């Protein structure tokens, strides 16, 4: 797991540019606010199907990395497996960190 990714997610949360949870992320994808979706590697199959449908429909970039525990701990959102970045700059930095 990339520690820089977790750090940037924490910064985005503090800046109010990160949302979490399948329903909240879906809502923001439909509002065209989401720049990047981050999925936990151990997300449930049902949640994966639901969010992937929305990602394809909204044509949003996504990455899969980390576990639910790692991502939730970094953002202070217990038990969440889906996160969305709402800022272009944070999204670009996170994509570069993953590459």
C-alpha positions as a Python dict, from the first residue, in 0.01 Angstrom:
ca = {
    (1, 'X'): (0, 0, 0),
    (2, 'X'): (128, 343, -96),
    (3, 'X'): (159, 570, 209),
    (4, 'X'): (154, 882, -11),
    (5, 'X'): (-189, 782, -141),
    (6, 'X'): (-320, 756, 215),
    (7, 'X'): (-167, 1093, 300),
    (8, 'X'): (-326, 1263, -1),
    (9, 'X'): (-662, 1106, 82),
    (10, 'X'): (-631, 1249, 434),
    (11, 'X'): (-551, 1593, 292),
    (12, 'X'): (-849, 1573, 57),
    (13, 'X'): (-1076, 1478, 349),
    (14, 'X'): (-955, 1776, 553),
    (15, 'X'): (-1008, 2005, 254),
    (16, 'X'): (-1365, 1877, 208),
    (17, 'X'): (-1282, 1725, -130),
    (18, 'X'): (-1334, 1358, -42),
    (19, 'X'): (-1662, 1174, 3),
    (20, 'X'): (-1713, 810, 96),
    (21, 'X'): (-1975, 539, 77),
    (22, 'X'): (-2145, 384, -225),
    (23, 'X'): (-2458, 600, -211),
    (24, 'X'): (-2277, 930, -154),
    (25, 'X'): (-2025, 858, -429),
    (26, 'X'): (-2306, 756, -667),
    (27, 'X'): (-2492, 1080, -591),
    (28, 'X'): (-2179, 1287, -664),
    (29, 'X'): (-2105, 1095, -986),
    (30, 'X'): (-2455, 1178, -1107),
    (31, 'X'): (-2395, 1546, -1018),
    (32, 'X'): (-2071, 1531, -1225),
    (33, 'X'): (-1857, 1637, -927),
    (34, 'X'): (-1635, 1328, -903),
    (35, 'X'): (-1286, 1341, -1056),
    (36, 'X'): (-1156, 1004, -930),
    (37, 'X'): (-1306, 704, -752),
    (38, 'X'): (-1092, 494, -519),
    (39, 'X'): (-1211, 139, -448),
    (40, 'X'): (-1080, -92, -179),
    (41, 'X'): (-944, -419, -313),
    (42, 'X'): (-1164, -617, -73),
    (43, 'X'): (-1493, -442, -160),
    (44, 'X'): (-1801, -667, -159),
    (45, 'X'): (-1914, -802, -496),
    (46, 'X'): (-2254, -634, -470),
    (47, 'X'): (-2102, -293, -395),
    (48, 'X'): (-1849, -341, -677),
    (49, 'X'): (-2123, -410, -931),
    (50, 'X'): (-2328, -110, -819),
    (51, 'X'): (-2043, 140, -820),
    (52, 'X'): (-1884, 10, -1143),
    (53, 'X'): (-2216, 63, -1322),
    (54, 'X'): (-2215, 426, -1207),
    (55, 'X'): (-1847, 474, -1294),
    (56, 'X'): (-1905, 351, -1650),
    (57, 'X'): (-2220, 561, -1687),
    (58, 'X'): (-2047, 875, -1558),
    (59, 'X'): (-1719, 800, -1741),
    (60, 'X'): (-1514, 860, -1427),
    (61, 'X'): (-1157, 739, -1369),
    (62, 'X'): (-1107, 489, -1088),
    (63, 'X'): (-832, 302, -911),
    (64, 'X'): (-834, -4, -688),
    (65, 'X'): (-585, -15, -404),
    (66, 'X'): (-558, -87, -36),
    (67, 'X'): (-797, -262, 195),
    (68, 'X'): (-1111, -129, 357),
    (69, 'X'): (-926, -100, 689),
    (70, 'X'): (-631, 93, 541),
    (71, 'X'): (-845, 339, 345),
    (72, 'X'): (-1096, 386, 626),
    (73, 'X'): (-821, 451, 881),
    (74, 'X'): (-653, 711, 655),
    (75, 'X'): (-977, 904, 610),
    (76, 'X'): (-1142, 850, 948),
    (77, 'X'): (-1447, 688, 787),
    (78, 'X'): (-1487, 345, 945),
    (79, 'X'): (-1591, 55, 724),
    (80, 'X'): (-1602, 243, 393),
    (81, 'X'): (-1486, 76, 73),
    (82, 'X'): (-1563, 345, -188),
    (83, 'X'): (-1416, 696, -190),
    (84, 'X'): (-1438, 981, -440),
    (85, 'X'): (-1209, 1277, -494),
    (86, 'X'): (-1396, 1594, -589),
    (87, 'X'): (-1096, 1808, -685),
    (88, 'X'): (-893, 1796, -1009),
    (89, 'X'): (-560, 1867, -839),
    (90, 'X'): (-596, 1596, -574),
    (91, 'X'): (-711, 1352, -843),
    (92, 'X'): (-406, 1421, -1062),
    (93, 'X'): (-160, 1391, -774),
    (94, 'X'): (-314, 1061, -662),
    (95, 'X'): (-306, 920, -1018),
    (96, 'X'): (63, 1013, -1048),
    (97, 'X'): (135, 855, -709),
    (98, 'X'): (-19, 526, -821),
    (99, 'X'): (172, 514, -1153),
}
